[in-house]
Amino acid sequence: MTYVVTDNCIACKYTDCVEVCPVDCFYEGENTLVIHPDECIDCGVCEPECPADAIRPDTDPEMDKWVEFNRKYAEIWPVIVTKKDPMPGHEERDGETGKLEKYFSEEPGEGG
């Protein structure tokens, strides 16, 4: 099992999760985070830290696409280990549907 970040992180990008990760497997895009599924040790400490409920175990239904999504971008984005402020407007975007199609950017974040 591994944990993955899903589309509710997009345009919110809370980073509470990165500080509790014991293996630094979070990677930062311009407007979302991902978890490298091959580096995740399945400890689950990140899941309850996410205010947007965007971190899910890969055993949840229909998570295969998110495992591949997380793997793809973890390979090209910089690692993030330090908490940062969420994105402007995160309150309005939290829970919005269709965020992948509406807002997702493939651009890397700053990391750090």
Biopython code that builds the backbone (N, CA, C, O; Angstrom):
import numpy as np
from Bio.PDB.StructureBuilder import StructureBuilder

atoms = [
    (1, "MET", "N", (0.839, -1.185, 0.000)),
    (1, "MET", "CA", (0.000, 0.000, 0.000)),
    (1, "MET", "C", (0.883, 1.246, 0.000)),
    (1, "MET", "O", (2.005, 1.227, 0.506)),
    (2, "THR", "N", (0.376, 2.295, -0.557)),
    (2, "THR", "CA", (1.018, 3.606, -0.529)),
    (2, "THR", "C", (-0.068, 4.665, -0.386)),
    (2, "THR", "O", (-1.252, 4.374, -0.557)),
    (3, "TYR", "N", (0.324, 5.856, -0.080)),
    (3, "TYR", "CA", (-0.600, 6.987, -0.033)),
    (3, "TYR", "C", (-0.339, 7.871, -1.236)),
    (3, "TYR", "O", (0.791, 7.969, -1.716)),
    (4, "VAL", "N", (-1.393, 8.514, -1.720)),
    (4, "VAL", "CA", (-1.276, 9.397, -2.877)),
    (4, "VAL", "C", (-2.075, 10.667, -2.626)),
    (4, "VAL", "O", (-3.007, 10.692, -1.822)),
    (5, "VAL", "N", (-1.684, 11.719, -3.335)),
    (5, "VAL", "CA", (-2.402, 12.984, -3.285)),
    (5, "VAL", "C", (-3.392, 12.995, -4.445)),
    (5, "VAL", "O", (-3.047, 12.632, -5.569)),
    (6, "THR", "N", (-4.617, 13.410, -4.165)),
    (6, "THR", "CA", (-5.661, 13.452, -5.188)),
    (6, "THR", "C", (-5.960, 14.901, -5.581)),
    (6, "THR", "O", (-5.297, 15.829, -5.117)),
    (7, "ASP", "N", (-6.947, 15.078, -6.424)),
    (7, "ASP", "CA", (-7.205, 16.391, -7.016)),
    (7, "ASP", "C", (-7.682, 17.467, -6.047)),
    (7, "ASP", "O", (-7.658, 18.645, -6.403)),
    (8, "ASN", "N", (-8.109, 17.117, -4.852)),
    (8, "ASN", "CA", (-8.546, 18.190, -3.956)),
    (8, "ASN", "C", (-7.377, 19.048, -3.467)),
    (8, "ASN", "O", (-7.596, 20.133, -2.929)),
    (9, "CYS", "N", (-6.156, 18.586, -3.644)),
    (9, "CYS", "CA", (-4.990, 19.402, -3.292)),
    (9, "CYS", "C", (-4.782, 20.538, -4.304)),
    (9, "CYS", "O", (-4.251, 21.593, -3.957)),
    (10, "ILE", "N", (-5.196, 20.320, -5.534)),
    (10, "ILE", "CA", (-4.962, 21.289, -6.604)),
    (10, "ILE", "C", (-5.627, 22.624, -6.267)),
    (10, "ILE", "O", (-6.802, 22.676, -5.904)),
    (11, "ALA", "N", (-4.858, 23.687, -6.393)),
    (11, "ALA", "CA", (-5.288, 25.071, -6.140)),
    (11, "ALA", "C", (-5.523, 25.363, -4.652)),
    (11, "ALA", "O", (-6.000, 26.441, -4.296)),
    (12, "CYS", "N", (-5.191, 24.409, -3.799)),
    (12, "CYS", "CA", (-5.196, 24.645, -2.347)),
    (12, "CYS", "C", (-3.760, 24.567, -1.838)),
    (12, "CYS", "O", (-3.237, 25.516, -1.252)),
    (13, "LYS", "N", (-3.140, 23.422, -2.075)),
    (13, "LYS", "CA", (-1.751, 23.124, -1.733)),
    (13, "LYS", "C", (-1.419, 23.446, -0.279)),
    (13, "LYS", "O", (-0.505, 24.215, 0.018)),
    (14, "TYR", "N", (-2.195, 22.830, 0.620)),
    (14, "TYR", "CA", (-1.809, 22.869, 2.029)),
    (14, "TYR", "C", (-0.537, 22.034, 2.146)),
    (14, "TYR", "O", (-0.386, 21.039, 1.437)),
    (15, "THR", "N", (0.356, 22.416, 3.009)),
    (15, "THR", "CA", (1.610, 21.670, 3.137)),
    (15, "THR", "C", (1.826, 21.132, 4.551)),
    (15, "THR", "O", (2.955, 20.825, 4.934)),
    (16, "ASP", "N", (0.770, 21.022, 5.307)),
    (16, "ASP", "CA", (0.860, 20.475, 6.662)),
    (16, "ASP", "C", (1.466, 19.069, 6.640)),
    (16, "ASP", "O", (2.171, 18.671, 7.567)),
    (17, "CYS", "N", (1.185, 18.339, 5.589)),
    (17, "CYS", "CA", (1.609, 16.950, 5.446)),
    (17, "CYS", "C", (3.117, 16.783, 5.321)),
    (17, "CYS", "O", (3.668, 15.787, 5.791)),
    (18, "VAL", "N", (3.785, 17.731, 4.700)),
    (18, "VAL", "CA", (5.206, 17.537, 4.391)),
    (18, "VAL", "C", (6.075, 17.519, 5.642)),
    (18, "VAL", "O", (7.112, 16.856, 5.665)),
    (19, "GLU", "N", (5.670, 18.231, 6.666)),
    (19, "GLU", "CA", (6.482, 18.296, 7.883)),
    (19, "GLU", "C", (6.427, 17.010, 8.703)),
    (19, "GLU", "O", (7.349, 16.731, 9.469)),
    (20, "VAL", "N", (5.374, 16.233, 8.557)),
    (20, "VAL", "CA", (5.264, 15.005, 9.351)),
    (20, "VAL", "C", (5.805, 13.781, 8.621)),
    (20, "VAL", "O", (5.953, 12.723, 9.233)),
    (21, "CYS", "N", (6.101, 13.898, 7.340)),
    (21, "CYS", "CA", (6.571, 12.755, 6.552)),
    (21, "CYS", "C", (7.989, 12.352, 6.993)),
    (21, "CYS", "O", (8.915, 13.158, 6.903)),
    (22, "PRO", "N", (8.159, 11.114, 7.468)),
    (22, "PRO", "CA", (9.485, 10.708, 7.947)),
    (22, "PRO", "C", (10.477, 10.389, 6.831)),
    (22, "PRO", "O", (11.670, 10.249, 7.097)),
    (23, "VAL", "N", (10.008, 10.273, 5.587)),
    (23, "VAL", "CA", (10.915, 9.900, 4.492)),
    (23, "VAL", "C", (10.987, 10.947, 3.387)),
    (23, "VAL", "O", (11.586, 10.693, 2.342)),
    (24, "ASP", "N", (10.399, 12.100, 3.590)),
    (24, "ASP", "CA", (10.487, 13.206, 2.620)),
    (24, "ASP", "C", (10.094, 12.765, 1.204)),
    (24, "ASP", "O", (10.858, 12.943, 0.255)),
    (25, "CYS", "N", (8.913, 12.199, 1.077)),
    (25, "CYS", "CA", (8.478, 11.700, -0.236)),
    (25, "CYS", "C", (7.440, 12.596, -0.903)),
    (25, "CYS", "O", (6.767, 12.165, -1.839)),
    (26, "PHE", "N", (7.299, 13.850, -0.432)),
    (26, "PHE", "CA", (6.398, 14.811, -1.073)),
    (26, "PHE", "C", (7.175, 15.667, -2.063)),
    (26, "PHE", "O", (8.317, 16.057, -1.819)),
    (27, "TYR", "N", (6.526, 15.949, -3.184)),
    (27, "TYR", "CA", (7.124, 16.758, -4.241)),
    (27, "TYR", "C", (6.152, 17.870, -4.595)),
    (27, "TYR", "O", (4.935, 17.685, -4.565)),
    (28, "GLU", "N", (6.714, 19.044, -4.935)),
    (28, "GLU", "CA", (5.888, 20.233, -5.104)),
    (28, "GLU", "C", (5.774, 20.687, -6.551)),
    (28, "GLU", "O", (6.770, 20.929, -7.234)),
    (29, "GLY", "N", (4.519, 20.793, -6.998)),
    (29, "GLY", "CA", (4.220, 21.426, -8.264)),
    (29, "GLY", "C", (3.801, 22.865, -8.014)),
    (29, "GLY", "O", (3.712, 23.309, -6.869)),
    (30, "GLU", "N", (3.550, 23.576, -9.078)),
    (30, "GLU", "CA", (3.156, 24.977, -8.968)),
    (30, "GLU", "C", (1.906, 25.159, -8.107)),
    (30, "GLU", "O", (1.816, 26.109, -7.329)),
    (31, "ASN", "N", (0.927, 24.229, -8.251)),
    (31, "ASN", "CA", (-0.308, 24.420, -7.481)),
    (31, "ASN", "C", (-0.840, 23.148, -6.816)),
    (31, "ASN", "O", (-2.025, 23.063, -6.492)),
    (32, "THR", "N", (0.033, 22.168, -6.615)),
    (32, "THR", "CA", (-0.363, 20.950, -5.914)),
    (32, "THR", "C", (0.878, 20.213, -5.425)),
    (32, "THR", "O", (2.004, 20.572, -5.768)),
    (33, "LEU", "N", (0.655, 19.187, -4.626)),
    (33, "LEU", "CA", (1.719, 18.304, -4.163)),
    (33, "LEU", "C", (1.454, 16.901, -4.678)),
    (33, "LEU", "O", (0.329, 16.575, -5.056)),
    (34, "VAL", "N", (2.482, 16.075, -4.693)),
    (34, "VAL", "CA", (2.334, 14.649, -4.974)),
    (34, "VAL", "C", (3.231, 13.881, -4.014)),
    (34, "VAL", "O", (4.151, 14.440, -3.416)),
    (35, "ILE", "N", (2.946, 12.590, -3.878)),
    (35, "ILE", "CA", (3.753, 11.673, -3.072)),
    (35, "ILE", "C", (4.388, 10.674, -4.029)),
    (35, "ILE", "O", (3.712, 10.123, -4.898)),
    (36, "HIS", "N", (5.680, 10.442, -3.868)),
    (36, "HIS", "CA", (6.315, 9.412, -4.699)),
    (36, "HIS", "C", (5.900, 8.056, -4.142)),
    (36, "HIS", "O", (6.290, 7.711, -3.026)),
    (37, "PRO", "N", (5.117, 7.277, -4.891)),
    (37, "PRO", "CA", (4.592, 6.022, -4.348)),
    (37, "PRO", "C", (5.653, 4.972, -4.055)),
    (37, "PRO", "O", (5.416, 4.067, -3.255)),
    (38, "ASP", "N", (6.806, 5.073, -4.682)),
    (38, "ASP", "CA", (7.879, 4.109, -4.415)),
    (38, "ASP", "C", (8.707, 4.492, -3.197)),
    (38, "ASP", "O", (9.449, 3.664, -2.667)),
    (39, "GLU", "N", (8.587, 5.739, -2.746)),
    (39, "GLU", "CA", (9.323, 6.190, -1.568)),
    (39, "GLU", "C", (8.469, 6.172, -0.308)),
    (39, "GLU", "O", (8.997, 6.098, 0.801)),
    (40, "CYS", "N", (7.151, 6.239, -0.474)),
    (40, "CYS", "CA", (6.226, 6.238, 0.660)),
    (40, "CYS", "C", (6.360, 4.922, 1.424)),
    (40, "CYS", "O", (6.370, 3.846, 0.825)),
    (41, "ILE", "N", (6.463, 5.016, 2.759)),
    (41, "ILE", "CA", (6.599, 3.810, 3.585)),
    (41, "ILE", "C", (5.262, 3.397, 4.201)),
    (41, "ILE", "O", (5.223, 2.557, 5.100)),
    (42, "ASP", "N", (4.185, 3.979, 3.724)),
    (42, "ASP", "CA", (2.836, 3.580, 4.134)),
    (42, "ASP", "C", (2.544, 3.799, 5.610)),
    (42, "ASP", "O", (1.733, 3.080, 6.194)),
    (43, "CYS", "N", (3.192, 4.777, 6.214)),
    (43, "CYS", "CA", (2.983, 5.004, 7.645)),
    (43, "CYS", "C", (1.646, 5.691, 7.924)),
    (43, "CYS", "O", (1.062, 5.499, 8.990)),
    (44, "GLY", "N", (1.162, 6.489, 6.971)),
    (44, "GLY", "CA", (-0.141, 7.120, 7.111)),
    (44, "GLY", "C", (-0.192, 8.368, 7.964)),
    (44, "GLY", "O", (-1.281, 8.899, 8.187)),
    (45, "VAL", "N", (0.939, 8.864, 8.455)),
    (45, "VAL", "CA", (0.887, 10.050, 9.315)),
    (45, "VAL", "C", (0.468, 11.307, 8.560)),
    (45, "VAL", "O", (-0.017, 12.260, 9.169)),
    (46, "CYS", "N", (0.646, 11.320, 7.263)),
    (46, "CYS", "CA", (0.285, 12.501, 6.471)),
    (46, "CYS", "C", (-1.224, 12.642, 6.268)),
    (46, "CYS", "O", (-1.738, 13.759, 6.208)),
    (47, "GLU", "N", (-1.922, 11.535, 6.163)),
    (47, "GLU", "CA", (-3.346, 11.565, 5.813)),
    (47, "GLU", "C", (-4.181, 12.440, 6.747)),
    (47, "GLU", "O", (-4.932, 13.281, 6.252)),
    (48, "PRO", "N", (-4.092, 12.288, 8.070)),
    (48, "PRO", "CA", (-4.919, 13.133, 8.942)),
    (48, "PRO", "C", (-4.453, 14.586, 9.013)),
    (48, "PRO", "O", (-5.191, 15.442, 9.500)),
    (49, "GLU", "N", (-3.255, 14.874, 8.542)),
    (49, "GLU", "CA", (-2.725, 16.245, 8.576)),
    (49, "GLU", "C", (-3.285, 17.117, 7.456)),
    (49, "GLU", "O", (-3.185, 18.342, 7.529)),
    (50, "CYS", "N", (-3.870, 16.519, 6.430)),
    (50, "CYS", "CA", (-4.334, 17.268, 5.261)),
    (50, "CYS", "C", (-5.704, 17.901, 5.524)),
    (50, "CYS", "O", (-6.697, 17.184, 5.648)),
    (51, "PRO", "N", (-5.772, 19.231, 5.610)),
    (51, "PRO", "CA", (-7.055, 19.896, 5.846)),
    (51, "PRO", "C", (-8.050, 19.695, 4.707)),
    (51, "PRO", "O", (-9.257, 19.810, 4.916)),
    (52, "ALA", "N", (-7.558, 19.397, 3.506)),
    (52, "ALA", "CA", (-8.435, 19.232, 2.343)),
    (52, "ALA", "C", (-8.837, 17.772, 2.106)),
    (52, "ALA", "O", (-9.551, 17.480, 1.147)),
    (53, "ASP", "N", (-8.391, 16.862, 2.961)),
    (53, "ASP", "CA", (-8.685, 15.437, 2.792)),
    (53, "ASP", "C", (-8.293, 14.966, 1.383)),
    (53, "ASP", "O", (-9.032, 14.228, 0.732)),
    (54, "ALA", "N", (-7.124, 15.407, 0.935)),
    (54, "ALA", "CA", (-6.664, 15.088, -0.423)),
    (54, "ALA", "C", (-5.705, 13.905, -0.459)),
    (54, "ALA", "O", (-5.313, 13.480, -1.545)),
    (55, "ILE", "N", (-5.318, 13.365, 0.681)),
    (55, "ILE", "CA", (-4.396, 12.232, 0.726)),
    (55, "ILE", "C", (-5.196, 10.978, 1.020)),
    (55, "ILE", "O", (-5.926, 10.909, 2.009)),
    (56, "ARG", "N", (-5.052, 9.990, 0.151)),
    (56, "ARG", "CA", (-5.824, 8.759, 0.266)),
    (56, "ARG", "C", (-4.899, 7.555, 0.118)),
    (56, "ARG", "O", (-3.874, 7.647, -0.557)),
    (57, "PRO", "N", (-5.244, 6.428, 0.737)),
    (57, "PRO", "CA", (-4.483, 5.196, 0.499)),
    (57, "PRO", "C", (-4.810, 4.650, -0.888)),
    (57, "PRO", "O", (-5.923, 4.824, -1.384)),
    (58, "ASP", "N", (-3.854, 4.001, -1.500)),
    (58, "ASP", "CA", (-4.087, 3.472, -2.849)),
    (58, "ASP", "C", (-5.075, 2.313, -2.869)),
    (58, "ASP", "O", (-5.445, 1.831, -3.940)),
    (59, "THR", "N", (-5.502, 1.866, -1.702)),
    (59, "THR", "CA", (-6.492, 0.793, -1.625)),
    (59, "THR", "C", (-7.918, 1.315, -1.788)),
    (59, "THR", "O", (-8.841, 0.523, -1.980)),
    (60, "ASP", "N", (-8.114, 2.621, -1.716)),
    (60, "ASP", "CA", (-9.435, 3.196, -1.982)),
    (60, "ASP", "C", (-9.812, 2.939, -3.444)),
    (60, "ASP", "O", (-8.929, 2.826, -4.293)),
    (61, "PRO", "N", (-11.093, 2.848, -3.744)),
    (61, "PRO", "CA", (-11.512, 2.611, -5.131)),
    (61, "PRO", "C", (-10.993, 3.680, -6.092)),
    (61, "PRO", "O", (-10.940, 4.862, -5.752)),
    (62, "GLU", "N", (-10.619, 3.257, -7.277)),
    (62, "GLU", "CA", (-10.207, 4.130, -8.381)),
    (62, "GLU", "C", (-8.964, 4.975, -8.083)),
    (62, "GLU", "O", (-8.853, 6.107, -8.555)),
    (63, "MET", "N", (-8.052, 4.436, -7.317)),
    (63, "MET", "CA", (-6.827, 5.171, -6.994)),
    (63, "MET", "C", (-5.687, 4.878, -7.974)),
    (63, "MET", "O", (-4.661, 5.557, -7.925)),
    (64, "ASP", "N", (-5.834, 3.901, -8.852)),
    (64, "ASP", "CA", (-4.749, 3.566, -9.777)),
    (64, "ASP", "C", (-4.285, 4.769, -10.579)),
    (64, "ASP", "O", (-3.082, 4.973, -10.743)),
    (65, "LYS", "N", (-5.217, 5.570, -11.081)),
    (65, "LYS", "CA", (-4.824, 6.742, -11.874)),
    (65, "LYS", "C", (-4.048, 7.746, -11.033)),
    (65, "LYS", "O", (-3.162, 8.429, -11.546)),
    (66, "TRP", "N", (-4.373, 7.843, -9.740)),
    (66, "TRP", "CA", (-3.674, 8.786, -8.865)),
    (66, "TRP", "C", (-2.287, 8.279, -8.498)),
    (66, "TRP", "O", (-1.371, 9.079, -8.306)),
    (67, "VAL", "N", (-2.117, 6.967, -8.399)),
    (67, "VAL", "CA", (-0.777, 6.420, -8.155)),
    (67, "VAL", "C", (0.135, 6.804, -9.316)),
    (67, "VAL", "O", (1.254, 7.269, -9.101)),
    (68, "GLU", "N", (-0.337, 6.612, -10.538)),
    (68, "GLU", "CA", (0.470, 6.946, -11.713)),
    (68, "GLU", "C", (0.682, 8.457, -11.837)),
    (68, "GLU", "O", (1.772, 8.898, -12.201)),
    (69, "PHE", "N", (-0.329, 9.238, -11.542)),
    (69, "PHE", "CA", (-0.219, 10.696, -11.553)),
    (69, "PHE", "C", (0.866, 11.150, -10.571)),
    (69, "PHE", "O", (1.740, 11.943, -10.921)),
    (70, "ASN", "N", (0.797, 10.636, -9.339)),
    (70, "ASN", "CA", (1.777, 11.000, -8.315)),
    (70, "ASN", "C", (3.182, 10.570, -8.720)),
    (70, "ASN", "O", (4.131, 11.334, -8.549)),
    (71, "ARG", "N", (3.327, 9.368, -9.248)),
    (71, "ARG", "CA", (4.640, 8.875, -9.679)),
    (71, "ARG", "C", (5.222, 9.774, -10.777)),
    (71, "ARG", "O", (6.385, 10.171, -10.713)),
    (72, "LYS", "N", (4.406, 10.085, -11.772)),
    (72, "LYS", "CA", (4.874, 10.887, -12.904)),
    (72, "LYS", "C", (5.463, 12.225, -12.447)),
    (72, "LYS", "O", (6.568, 12.589, -12.849)),
    (73, "TYR", "N", (4.729, 12.946, -11.616)),
    (73, "TYR", "CA", (5.177, 14.277, -11.238)),
    (73, "TYR", "C", (6.235, 14.253, -10.126)),
    (73, "TYR", "O", (7.038, 15.181, -10.033)),
    (74, "ALA", "N", (6.251, 13.228, -9.296)),
    (74, "ALA", "CA", (7.302, 13.103, -8.280)),
    (74, "ALA", "C", (8.665, 12.922, -8.942)),
    (74, "ALA", "O", (9.692, 13.289, -8.371)),
    (75, "GLU", "N", (8.670, 12.363, -10.130)),
    (75, "GLU", "CA", (9.924, 12.152, -10.856)),
    (75, "GLU", "C", (10.502, 13.455, -11.414)),
    (75, "GLU", "O", (11.696, 13.519, -11.705)),
    (76, "ILE", "N", (9.674, 14.497, -11.568)),
    (76, "ILE", "CA", (10.170, 15.718, -12.215)),
    (76, "ILE", "C", (10.068, 16.973, -11.344)),
    (76, "ILE", "O", (10.679, 17.991, -11.669)),
    (77, "TRP", "N", (9.318, 16.919, -10.258)),
    (77, "TRP", "CA", (9.179, 18.086, -9.394)),
    (77, "TRP", "C", (10.162, 18.003, -8.225)),
    (77, "TRP", "O", (10.629, 16.915, -7.889)),
    (78, "PRO", "N", (10.484, 19.155, -7.595)),
    (78, "PRO", "CA", (11.415, 19.150, -6.458)),
    (78, "PRO", "C", (10.748, 18.666, -5.166)),
    (78, "PRO", "O", (9.546, 18.837, -4.961)),
    (79, "VAL", "N", (11.559, 18.065, -4.313)),
    (79, "VAL", "CA", (11.077, 17.608, -3.012)),
    (79, "VAL", "C", (10.725, 18.821, -2.150)),
    (79, "VAL", "O", (11.346, 19.879, -2.259)),
    (80, "ILE", "N", (9.729, 18.649, -1.300)),
    (80, "ILE", "CA", (9.333, 19.691, -0.345)),
    (80, "ILE", "C", (9.270, 19.069, 1.047)),
    (80, "ILE", "O", (8.664, 18.017, 1.245)),
    (81, "VAL", "N", (9.908, 19.739, 2.008)),
    (81, "VAL", "CA", (9.937, 19.244, 3.382)),
    (81, "VAL", "C", (9.523, 20.309, 4.392)),
    (81, "VAL", "O", (9.394, 20.021, 5.582)),
    (82, "THR", "N", (9.316, 21.534, 3.923)),
    (82, "THR", "CA", (8.999, 22.655, 4.804)),
    (82, "THR", "C", (7.593, 23.165, 4.528)),
    (82, "THR", "O", (7.207, 23.367, 3.377)),
    (83, "LYS", "N", (6.836, 23.370, 5.593)),
    (83, "LYS", "CA", (5.476, 23.883, 5.459)),
    (83, "LYS", "C", (5.490, 25.306, 4.906)),
    (83, "LYS", "O", (6.308, 26.136, 5.303)),
    (84, "LYS", "N", (4.567, 25.567, 3.982)),
    (84, "LYS", "CA", (4.397, 26.887, 3.386)),
    (84, "LYS", "C", (2.929, 27.291, 3.515)),
    (84, "LYS", "O", (2.082, 26.468, 3.863)),
    (85, "ASP", "N", (2.637, 28.545, 3.238)),
    (85, "ASP", "CA", (1.255, 28.998, 3.248)),
    (85, "ASP", "C", (0.494, 28.342, 2.105)),
    (85, "ASP", "O", (1.065, 28.112, 1.039)),
    (86, "PRO", "N", (-0.797, 28.035, 2.309)),
    (86, "PRO", "CA", (-1.600, 27.511, 1.200)),
    (86, "PRO", "C", (-1.783, 28.572, 0.123)),
    (86, "PRO", "O", (-1.460, 29.742, 0.329)),
    (87, "MET", "N", (-2.293, 28.160, -1.005)),
    (87, "MET", "CA", (-2.474, 29.068, -2.132)),
    (87, "MET", "C", (-3.572, 30.096, -1.842)),
    (87, "MET", "O", (-4.520, 29.801, -1.114)),
    (88, "PRO", "N", (-3.450, 31.288, -2.401)),
    (88, "PRO", "CA", (-4.529, 32.271, -2.256)),
    (88, "PRO", "C", (-5.842, 31.693, -2.802)),
    (88, "PRO", "O", (-5.861, 31.067, -3.861)),
    (89, "GLY", "N", (-6.919, 31.908, -2.076)),
    (89, "GLY", "CA", (-8.220, 31.392, -2.496)),
    (89, "GLY", "C", (-8.471, 29.946, -2.137)),
    (89, "GLY", "O", (-9.456, 29.356, -2.581)),
    (90, "HIS", "N", (-7.589, 29.365, -1.335)),
    (90, "HIS", "CA", (-7.720, 27.947, -0.992)),
    (90, "HIS", "C", (-9.040, 27.626, -0.306)),
    (90, "HIS", "O", (-9.571, 26.529, -0.485)),
    (91, "GLU", "N", (-9.578, 28.549, 0.469)),
    (91, "GLU", "CA", (-10.846, 28.290, 1.153)),
    (91, "GLU", "C", (-11.976, 28.045, 0.154)),
    (91, "GLU", "O", (-12.809, 27.161, 0.354)),
    (92, "GLU", "N", (-11.997, 28.831, -0.918)),
    (92, "GLU", "CA", (-13.049, 28.699, -1.930)),
    (92, "GLU", "C", (-12.861, 27.456, -2.795)),
    (92, "GLU", "O", (-13.841, 26.891, -3.281)),
    (93, "ARG", "N", (-11.633, 27.028, -2.990)),
    (93, "ARG", "CA", (-11.344, 25.884, -3.870)),
    (93, "ARG", "C", (-11.457, 24.535, -3.154)),
    (93, "ARG", "O", (-11.643, 23.505, -3.802)),
    (94, "ASP", "N", (-11.348, 24.534, -1.838)),
    (94, "ASP", "CA", (-11.382, 23.283, -1.076)),
    (94, "ASP", "C", (-12.719, 22.576, -1.309)),
    (94, "ASP", "O", (-13.778, 23.126, -1.008)),
    (95, "GLY", "N", (-12.664, 21.374, -1.837)),
    (95, "GLY", "CA", (-13.860, 20.580, -2.088)),
    (95, "GLY", "C", (-14.486, 20.796, -3.445)),
    (95, "GLY", "O", (-15.443, 20.105, -3.791)),
    (96, "GLU", "N", (-13.977, 21.734, -4.226)),
    (96, "GLU", "CA", (-14.512, 21.992, -5.564)),
    (96, "GLU", "C", (-14.272, 20.776, -6.463)),
    (96, "GLU", "O", (-13.233, 20.124, -6.362)),
    (97, "THR", "N", (-15.208, 20.480, -7.321)),
    (97, "THR", "CA", (-15.044, 19.357, -8.237)),
    (97, "THR", "C", (-14.401, 19.818, -9.545)),
    (97, "THR", "O", (-14.457, 20.996, -9.898)),
    (98, "GLY", "N", (-13.789, 18.865, -10.257)),
    (98, "GLY", "CA", (-13.201, 19.153, -11.564)),
    (98, "GLY", "C", (-11.921, 19.967, -11.512)),
    (98, "GLY", "O", (-11.565, 20.610, -12.500)),
    (99, "LYS", "N", (-11.220, 19.958, -10.386)),
    (99, "LYS", "CA", (-10.030, 20.786, -10.241)),
    (99, "LYS", "C", (-8.877, 20.358, -11.151)),
    (99, "LYS", "O", (-8.092, 21.199, -11.587)),
    (100, "LEU", "N", (-8.771, 19.072, -11.437)),
    (100, "LEU", "CA", (-7.702, 18.608, -12.325)),
    (100, "LEU", "C", (-7.828, 19.250, -13.701)),
    (100, "LEU", "O", (-6.845, 19.737, -14.259)),
    (101, "GLU", "N", (-9.018, 19.249, -14.231)),
    (101, "GLU", "CA", (-9.256, 19.814, -15.555)),
    (101, "GLU", "C", (-9.210, 21.337, -15.559)),
    (101, "GLU", "O", (-8.769, 21.941, -16.536)),
    (102, "LYS", "N", (-9.657, 21.955, -14.485)),
    (102, "LYS", "CA", (-9.752, 23.415, -14.433)),
    (102, "LYS", "C", (-8.442, 24.115, -14.089)),
    (102, "LYS", "O", (-8.125, 25.154, -14.669)),
    (103, "TYR", "N", (-7.673, 23.553, -13.147)),
    (103, "TYR", "CA", (-6.579, 24.315, -12.562)),
    (103, "TYR", "C", (-5.191, 23.687, -12.625)),
    (103, "TYR", "O", (-4.200, 24.398, -12.451)),
    (104, "PHE", "N", (-5.085, 22.404, -12.863)),
    (104, "PHE", "CA", (-3.793, 21.729, -12.732)),
    (104, "PHE", "C", (-2.720, 22.324, -13.637)),
    (104, "PHE", "O", (-2.952, 22.581, -14.818)),
    (105, "SER", "N", (-1.550, 22.535, -13.061)),
    (105, "SER", "CA", (-0.379, 22.998, -13.803)),
    (105, "SER", "C", (0.723, 21.948, -13.683)),
    (105, "SER", "O", (0.979, 21.442, -12.590)),
    (106, "GLU", "N", (1.367, 21.622, -14.783)),
    (106, "GLU", "CA", (2.494, 20.691, -14.778)),
    (106, "GLU", "C", (3.797, 21.354, -14.347)),
    (106, "GLU", "O", (4.814, 20.680, -14.180)),
    (107, "GLU", "N", (3.769, 22.662, -14.169)),
    (107, "GLU", "CA", (4.987, 23.385, -13.798)),
    (107, "GLU", "C", (5.437, 22.989, -12.384)),
    (107, "GLU", "O", (4.605, 22.768, -11.503)),
    (108, "PRO", "N", (6.738, 22.901, -12.178)),
    (108, "PRO", "CA", (7.234, 22.566, -10.836)),
    (108, "PRO", "C", (7.064, 23.719, -9.866)),
    (108, "PRO", "O", (6.968, 24.880, -10.263)),
    (109, "GLY", "N", (7.030, 23.379, -8.588)),
    (109, "GLY", "CA", (7.048, 24.387, -7.541)),
    (109, "GLY", "C", (8.492, 24.718, -7.186)),
    (109, "GLY", "O", (9.423, 24.340, -7.898)),
    (110, "GLU", "N", (8.664, 25.421, -6.087)),
    (110, "GLU", "CA", (10.001, 25.827, -5.656)),
    (110, "GLU", "C", (10.701, 24.744, -4.852)),
    (110, "GLU", "O", (11.930, 24.710, -4.794)),
    (111, "GLY", "N", (9.916, 23.845, -4.220)),
    (111, "GLY", "CA", (10.517, 22.860, -3.327)),
    (111, "GLY", "C", (11.021, 23.528, -2.064)),
    (111, "GLY", "O", (10.751, 24.700, -1.805)),
    (112, "GLY", "N", (11.750, 22.763, -1.294)),
    (112, "GLY", "CA", (12.341, 23.348, -0.088)),
    (112, "GLY", "C", (11.879, 22.747, 1.191)),
    (112, "GLY", "O", (12.315, 23.167, 2.263)),
]
sb = StructureBuilder()
sb.init_structure("model")
sb.init_model(0)
sb.init_chain("A")
sb.init_seg("    ")
for serial, (resi, resn, name, xyz) in enumerate(atoms, 1):
    if name == "N":
        sb.init_residue(resn, " ", resi, " ")
    sb.init_atom(name, np.array(xyz, "f"), 0.0, 1.0, " ", f" {name:<3s}", serial, name[0])
structure = sb.get_structure()
